[in-house]
C-alpha cells in the first residue's frame, strides 16, 4: 500500500510538471505569429511614442543619469543622441502606416523639429563623431517622409536637398581608412584617421542607400567603394565582423567571435549586399538569421544592463534592437517564400520583450533609450506583417 501511494504521488508530480514545464523552443518555433498580436503590439508602441514626444517634437533628453554613462562631450554628443533617437522614433511611426489623427500630428511635429534642427547637427569635438548616427538615421527618416502618398514634386525636391546635405556631412567625417567611426583619439585631422568601425560604417551605408533609392541623391562612387572595402576588411571567414579596424588582428578576441558579432553581422551583411557584395548570399543571410534566433540569449543577456560590454562575448545592450532591425532589413532581400519563417520568429522575439507601457529599450542611455528602442522595434515589426 505504501509503495502504491508513493507511485501515485510520483505520477501526480510528473503530471503537474508536464503541465507547467515551459514549451520547448522547437515547438514555439512552429507556432505562427498571430496577426492580431502583431497589430496590438504595434499600436501600443505607437501610443507610447505619442505620449512621450517632447513638446518641441523631439524625443529623449540628457536626464536620467546614472553612475556610469557613455562618454558624451557636452553639448554636441547629446545633440547627436537626440537626433538619432528622434529619427528612429519618427521612422518607426512612418513604417507602421498608422493613419490615426494623433499619430499624423505626432509625425508632423517630429518632421518640423527635424527640419529646424538637422542643419545644426555637428561633430561634438575632436574625439567623437556621434553625429554620424543622427545623419544616418535622418536619411532613413527623410526617405520615409518622401515615400508617403500624396507627396508633391516640390516637397520631394525639398527632401532631396535635406538628404543631400546629410550625405555631405557624412562625407566630411568619413575616416581616411574609408569607413566611419565615432571615437577618434591620437592625432587630430580634418577627416578622422584610422578609427572606423564595421557596424557604424554599415549604419551609414544603410542610410545613404535609402537616400539614393528614394531621392536619387548623388554620392561619389569612390567614397562608397572605400566604405564597402572597409567593412570587408573587417570581416572574418565565418562572416563575423570585428568590432573596429584596430581589432583586425585579434579576430578570436571574444567580442569579434560569432557570439560577439551577432548584432553587427546583421548590419554589415545588409550593407554589403545592397552595395553589391556577391559573397553575402541568401545562404549567408539565412544562416545568420538562424543564429540570431537560436543564439538570441547572447544578445539578450546584455539587454538592459547598465554597463557596456560587461557580459558574455563583450556584448552591449544597445546591440539588441539594432541587430534585429538590420536582420529584418536583410531578410527583405530574400524571396517572399523565404521571408515567412523569419518574419514569424523575429516578430515573436520582439513582441515578447515589449514593456507594459508599450515601449522597448535595451540600454539605459540617459533618457533616449525608450525612444530609439521603440523606433527600432516598430520598424522591425512593421516588416513582419
C-alpha positions as CSV (number, residue, x, y, z in Angstrom):
1,X,0.0,0.0,0.0
2,X,2.8,2.4,0.9
3,X,4.5,1.6,-2.4
4,X,1.3,2.4,-4.3
5,X,0.9,5.7,-2.5
6,X,4.5,6.7,-3.4
7,X,3.9,5.7,-7.0
8,X,0.7,7.7,-7.2
9,X,2.4,10.8,-5.8
10,X,5.3,10.5,-8.3
11,X,2.8,10.2,-11.2
12,X,0.9,13.2,-9.9
13,X,4.1,15.3,-9.6
14,X,5.1,14.3,-13.1
15,X,1.7,15.3,-14.5
16,X,1.9,18.7,-12.8
17,X,5.5,19.2,-14.1
18,X,4.4,18.4,-17.6
19,X,1.6,21.0,-17.4
20,X,3.9,23.8,-16.0
21,X,7.1,23.0,-17.9
22,X,8.0,25.7,-20.5
23,X,7.1,24.7,-24.1
24,X,10.3,23.6,-25.8
25,X,11.7,26.2,-28.2
26,X,11.4,23.8,-31.1
27,X,7.6,23.7,-30.5
28,X,7.4,27.5,-30.0
29,X,9.1,28.0,-33.4
30,X,6.2,26.1,-35.0
31,X,3.6,28.5,-33.6
32,X,2.9,31.1,-36.2
33,X,3.0,34.8,-35.3
34,X,-0.7,35.8,-34.9
35,X,-1.6,39.0,-36.9
36,X,-3.8,40.3,-34.1
37,X,-0.9,40.0,-31.6
38,X,1.4,41.8,-34.1
39,X,-1.1,44.7,-34.7
40,X,-1.8,45.1,-30.9
41,X,1.9,45.3,-30.2
42,X,2.5,47.9,-32.9
43,X,-0.4,50.1,-31.8
44,X,0.8,50.0,-28.2
45,X,4.3,51.0,-29.3
46,X,2.9,53.9,-31.4
47,X,0.8,55.1,-28.5
48,X,3.9,55.1,-26.3
49,X,5.7,57.4,-28.7
50,X,2.7,59.7,-29.0
51,X,2.5,60.1,-25.2
52,X,6.3,60.6,-24.7
53,X,7.1,63.1,-27.5
54,X,8.7,66.3,-26.2
55,X,6.7,69.5,-26.7
56,X,9.2,70.6,-29.4
57,X,8.6,67.5,-31.4
58,X,11.7,65.5,-30.5
59,X,12.2,62.5,-28.2
60,X,14.6,62.0,-25.3
61,X,16.8,64.2,-23.1
62,X,20.1,64.3,-21.2
63,X,18.3,63.3,-18.0
64,X,18.1,60.0,-16.0
65,X,21.8,59.9,-15.5
66,X,23.5,57.0,-13.7
67,X,26.8,56.2,-12.1
68,X,28.4,55.1,-15.4
69,X,27.5,56.9,-18.6
70,X,28.7,56.7,-22.1
71,X,31.4,59.3,-22.8
72,X,29.4,62.3,-24.1
73,X,31.1,65.7,-24.6
74,X,28.6,68.5,-23.9
75,X,26.5,69.6,-25.8
76,X,27.3,68.0,-29.2
77,X,27.0,64.4,-28.1
78,X,23.5,65.0,-26.8
79,X,22.5,66.8,-30.0
80,X,23.6,63.6,-31.8
81,X,21.8,61.3,-29.3
82,X,18.6,63.2,-29.5
83,X,18.7,63.5,-33.3
84,X,19.4,59.8,-33.7
85,X,16.7,58.8,-31.2
86,X,14.1,61.2,-32.7
87,X,14.8,59.9,-36.3
88,X,14.5,56.3,-35.2
89,X,11.2,57.1,-33.5
90,X,9.9,59.0,-36.4
91,X,10.9,56.3,-38.9
92,X,9.2,53.7,-36.7
93,X,6.0,55.7,-36.8
94,X,6.1,56.1,-40.5
95,X,6.9,52.5,-41.1
96,X,3.7,51.4,-39.2
97,X,1.5,53.2,-41.7
98,X,-0.7,54.3,-38.7
99,X,-3.2,56.8,-40.1
100,X,-4.9,57.9,-36.8
101,X,-5.2,61.6,-36.3
102,X,-2.9,61.7,-33.2
103,X,-0.3,59.7,-35.0
104,X,-0.2,62.0,-38.0
105,X,0.0,65.0,-35.7
106,X,3.0,63.5,-33.9
107,X,4.7,62.8,-37.2
108,X,4.1,66.4,-38.3
109,X,5.6,67.8,-35.1
110,X,8.7,65.5,-35.4
111,X,9.2,66.5,-39.0
112,X,9.1,70.2,-38.1
113,X,11.7,69.6,-35.4
114,X,13.8,67.6,-37.8
115,X,13.8,70.3,-40.5
116,X,14.7,73.0,-37.9
117,X,17.5,71.1,-36.1
118,X,19.1,68.9,-38.7
119,X,21.2,71.7,-40.2
120,X,22.7,72.4,-36.7
121,X,24.0,68.8,-36.1
122,X,27.8,68.9,-35.9
123,X,30.7,66.8,-34.7
124,X,30.8,67.0,-30.9
125,X,34.6,67.6,-30.6
126,X,37.9,66.2,-31.9
127,X,37.4,62.9,-30.0
128,X,33.9,61.9,-31.1
129,X,31.7,61.9,-34.2
130,X,28.5,60.7,-32.7
131,X,26.7,62.9,-35.2
132,X,27.1,60.0,-37.7
133,X,24.1,58.3,-36.0
134,X,22.0,61.4,-36.4
135,X,22.9,62.0,-40.1
136,X,22.5,58.3,-40.9
137,X,19.1,57.8,-39.3
138,X,17.9,61.2,-40.6
139,X,18.4,59.8,-44.1
140,X,16.1,56.9,-43.3
141,X,13.5,59.4,-41.9
142,X,13.7,61.7,-44.9
143,X,13.4,58.8,-47.3
144,X,10.3,57.5,-45.4
145,X,8.8,61.0,-45.3
146,X,9.3,61.3,-49.1
147,X,7.8,57.9,-49.7
148,X,4.3,58.8,-48.4
149,X,1.3,59.0,-50.7
150,X,0.4,62.5,-51.9
151,X,3.9,64.0,-51.7
152,X,4.3,66.6,-54.4
153,X,7.3,67.1,-56.7
154,X,8.1,70.3,-54.8
155,X,8.1,68.5,-51.5
156,X,10.2,65.7,-52.8
157,X,12.8,68.3,-54.1
158,X,13.0,69.7,-50.6
159,X,13.5,66.3,-49.1
160,X,16.2,65.6,-51.6
161,X,18.0,68.8,-50.7
162,X,17.8,67.8,-47.0
163,X,19.1,64.3,-47.7
164,X,22.0,65.6,-49.9
165,X,23.1,67.9,-47.0
166,X,23.3,64.9,-44.7
167,X,25.4,62.9,-47.2
168,X,27.8,65.9,-47.4
169,X,28.0,66.0,-43.6
170,X,28.8,62.2,-43.5
171,X,31.5,62.5,-46.2
172,X,33.1,65.3,-44.2
173,X,33.7,62.9,-41.3
174,X,34.4,59.8,-43.4
175,X,37.5,58.2,-42.0
176,X,40.7,58.3,-44.0
177,X,40.6,54.5,-44.0
178,X,37.3,54.5,-45.8
179,X,34.7,53.8,-43.1
180,X,33.1,55.7,-40.3
181,X,33.7,55.5,-36.5
182,X,32.6,57.5,-33.5
183,X,35.8,57.6,-31.4
184,X,39.0,59.3,-32.6
185,X,42.0,59.6,-30.3
186,X,45.5,60.5,-31.1
187,X,46.5,62.7,-34.0
188,X,43.7,65.1,-34.9
189,X,43.0,65.6,-38.6
190,X,40.2,67.3,-40.5
191,X,38.8,64.0,-41.6
192,X,39.2,61.4,-38.8
193,X,42.0,58.9,-39.2
194,X,42.1,55.1,-38.6
195,X,39.1,54.9,-36.4
196,X,36.4,53.2,-38.4
197,X,34.1,50.5,-37.1
198,X,32.4,47.8,-39.1
199,X,28.9,48.4,-37.8
200,X,28.9,52.2,-37.8
201,X,30.1,52.1,-41.4
202,X,27.2,49.7,-42.2
203,X,24.8,52.1,-40.5
204,X,25.9,55.0,-42.7
205,X,25.7,53.0,-45.8
206,X,22.2,51.9,-45.0
207,X,21.0,55.5,-44.7
208,X,22.8,56.5,-47.8
209,X,21.2,53.7,-49.8
210,X,17.7,54.8,-48.8
211,X,18.5,58.3,-49.9
212,X,19.9,57.1,-53.2
213,X,17.0,54.8,-53.9
214,X,14.1,57.1,-52.9
215,X,15.5,60.5,-53.7
216,X,18.2,59.9,-56.3
217,X,20.8,61.5,-54.0
218,X,24.3,61.5,-55.6
219,X,27.3,60.1,-53.7
220,X,30.8,59.8,-55.2
221,X,31.3,56.2,-56.3
222,X,34.9,56.2,-55.0
223,X,33.7,57.1,-51.4
224,X,31.2,54.3,-51.5
225,X,33.8,51.8,-52.7
226,X,36.1,52.8,-49.9
227,X,33.4,52.3,-47.3
228,X,32.5,48.9,-48.7
229,X,36.1,47.9,-48.7
230,X,36.4,49.0,-45.0
231,X,33.7,46.6,-43.9
232,X,35.1,43.7,-46.0
233,X,38.5,44.3,-44.4
234,X,36.9,43.8,-41.0
235,X,35.1,40.6,-42.0
236,X,36.4,37.2,-40.9
237,X,35.9,34.0,-42.9
238,X,32.8,32.9,-40.9
239,X,31.1,36.3,-41.6
240,X,31.7,37.7,-38.2
241,X,32.8,41.3,-38.3
242,X,35.4,42.6,-35.9
243,X,34.3,45.5,-33.7
244,X,36.7,48.0,-35.2
245,X,39.5,48.2,-37.7
246,X,42.0,48.0,-34.9
247,X,40.7,44.6,-34.0
248,X,41.6,43.1,-37.3
249,X,44.5,41.1,-35.9
250,X,42.6,39.9,-32.9
251,X,39.7,38.0,-34.6
252,X,39.4,35.4,-31.8
253,X,39.0,38.0,-29.1
254,X,35.6,37.4,-27.6
255,X,33.8,40.5,-29.0
256,X,35.0,39.6,-32.5
257,X,33.7,36.0,-32.5
258,X,30.2,34.9,-33.8
259,X,28.6,35.5,-30.3
260,X,30.0,39.0,-30.1
261,X,29.2,39.8,-33.7
262,X,25.6,38.6,-33.6
263,X,24.1,42.0,-33.9
264,X,26.9,43.6,-36.0
265,X,26.8,40.8,-38.7
266,X,23.2,41.6,-39.5
267,X,24.0,45.3,-40.3
268,X,27.2,44.5,-42.1
269,X,25.8,41.8,-44.3
270,X,22.8,44.0,-45.2
271,X,25.1,47.0,-46.1
272,X,27.4,44.9,-48.2
273,X,24.6,43.1,-50.0
274,X,22.8,46.3,-51.0
275,X,26.0,47.6,-52.4
276,X,26.7,44.5,-54.5
277,X,29.0,42.2,-52.5
278,X,28.3,38.8,-54.1
279,X,29.7,36.9,-51.1
280,X,26.6,37.8,-49.0
281,X,24.2,35.3,-50.5
282,X,20.8,34.1,-49.5
283,X,22.5,31.2,-47.7
284,X,24.7,33.5,-45.6
285,X,21.7,35.8,-44.8
286,X,19.6,32.8,-43.7
287,X,22.5,31.3,-41.7
288,X,22.8,34.4,-39.6
289,X,19.1,34.9,-39.2
290,X,19.0,31.4,-37.8
291,X,21.9,32.2,-35.5
292,X,20.1,35.3,-34.3
293,X,17.1,33.3,-33.3
294,X,18.8,30.3,-31.9
295,X,21.5,32.2,-30.0
296,X,19.4,35.1,-29.1
297,X,20.4,34.6,-25.5
298,X,23.9,36.0,-26.2
299,X,22.3,39.4,-27.1
300,X,19.5,39.1,-24.5
301,X,21.9,38.7,-21.6
302,X,23.3,42.1,-22.3
303,X,19.8,43.7,-22.7
304,X,19.1,46.4,-20.1
305,X,22.4,46.0,-18.4
306,X,23.8,49.5,-17.4
307,X,27.5,48.7,-18.2
308,X,28.6,48.3,-21.8
309,X,30.4,45.1,-22.8
310,X,30.2,43.6,-19.3
311,X,28.6,40.3,-20.3
312,X,29.5,37.2,-22.5
313,X,31.3,37.9,-25.7
314,X,31.5,41.6,-24.5
315,X,28.1,42.2,-25.9
316,X,26.5,45.6,-25.1
317,X,22.7,46.0,-24.6
318,X,22.5,48.6,-27.3
319,X,23.2,46.0,-30.0
320,X,19.9,44.2,-29.2
321,X,17.2,46.0,-31.2
322,X,19.8,47.3,-33.6
323,X,20.7,43.8,-34.6
324,X,17.1,42.7,-35.0
325,X,16.3,45.9,-37.1
326,X,19.1,45.1,-39.6
327,X,18.2,41.4,-39.6
328,X,14.8,42.2,-40.8
329,X,16.1,44.6,-43.4
330,X,18.4,41.9,-44.7
331,X,15.5,39.4,-44.6
332,X,13.5,41.6,-47.0
333,X,16.2,41.0,-49.7
334,X,15.1,37.3,-49.7
335,X,12.3,35.9,-51.8
336,X,8.8,36.2,-50.3
337,X,8.7,32.5,-49.7
338,X,11.9,32.5,-47.7
339,X,10.8,35.5,-45.6
340,X,7.8,33.9,-44.0
341,X,9.7,31.8,-41.4
342,X,11.8,34.7,-40.2
343,X,9.0,37.3,-40.0
344,X,7.3,35.0,-37.6
345,X,10.3,34.1,-35.5
346,X,11.8,37.6,-35.2
347,X,8.3,39.2,-34.7
348,X,7.7,36.9,-31.7
349,X,11.1,37.8,-30.2
350,X,10.3,41.5,-30.4
351,X,6.8,41.2,-29.1
352,X,7.7,39.2,-26.0
353,X,10.2,41.9,-24.9
354,X,7.8,44.7,-25.1
355,X,7.3,46.5,-21.7
356,X,3.9,47.1,-20.1
357,X,4.0,50.8,-21.1
358,X,4.3,49.8,-24.8
359,X,7.9,50.7,-25.2
360,X,11.1,48.7,-25.9
361,X,14.5,49.5,-24.7
362,X,17.8,47.7,-24.4
363,X,20.4,50.0,-22.7
364,X,19.9,52.9,-20.3
365,X,21.2,55.8,-22.4
366,X,20.2,58.9,-20.4
367,X,16.6,59.3,-21.4
368,X,16.9,58.4,-25.1
369,X,16.7,54.6,-24.9
370,X,12.9,54.1,-24.9
371,X,12.5,56.3,-27.9
372,X,15.2,54.7,-30.1
373,X,14.4,51.2,-28.8
374,X,10.7,51.6,-29.7
375,X,11.6,53.1,-33.1
376,X,13.8,50.1,-33.9
377,X,11.1,47.7,-32.7
378,X,8.3,49.3,-34.7
379,X,10.3,49.4,-37.9
380,X,11.1,45.7,-37.3
381,X,7.6,44.6,-36.5
382,X,6.1,46.6,-39.4
383,X,8.2,44.4,-41.8
384,X,7.0,41.2,-40.1
385,X,3.4,41.7,-41.4
